[in-house]
Structures are given as C-alpha cells and as structure tokens.
C-alpha cells in the first residue's frame, strides 16, 4: 500500500518527512478501500506466480511470508 501511495503522490520514501506526512496520511485514509483492494490483488497475483492455481497449505503460506518470497515477486 505504501509503495502505491508514494507512487500516486510522486514521492520516494526518502522524500517523506514531517512536512508531508499529514497529507500522505490523509490521502491514505481517504482512499483506504482502494489501496487495500490493490494490495490484496497484488499479493494474490504474487501467490499465483509462486504456486499457480493450486491450494496452498498454511505451512507453505507461512514459509512464503517468512522467507520474503512475495517481496521479490512484487519488486
């Protein structure tokens, strides 16, 4: 969600400061539903890339998050 928020505001993380944090937070709060839906879709897409359309056990899912595999898929 943060990556999309920064992209939408034409910012990179190093540019976030006390001067623009309130504005960023307000934008996030006003568009929370849309950002959440986009994030869920991106995670679902990354999981499909990792595992295809088969069922994923909770152990596999846990290991995927623990290893950070999705971060590589989303990056």
Secondary structure, 3 states (H helix, E strand, C coil): CHHHHHHHCCCCHHHCCCCCHHHHHHHHHHCHHHHHHHHHHHHHHHHHHHHCCCCCCHHHHHHHHHHCHHHHHHC
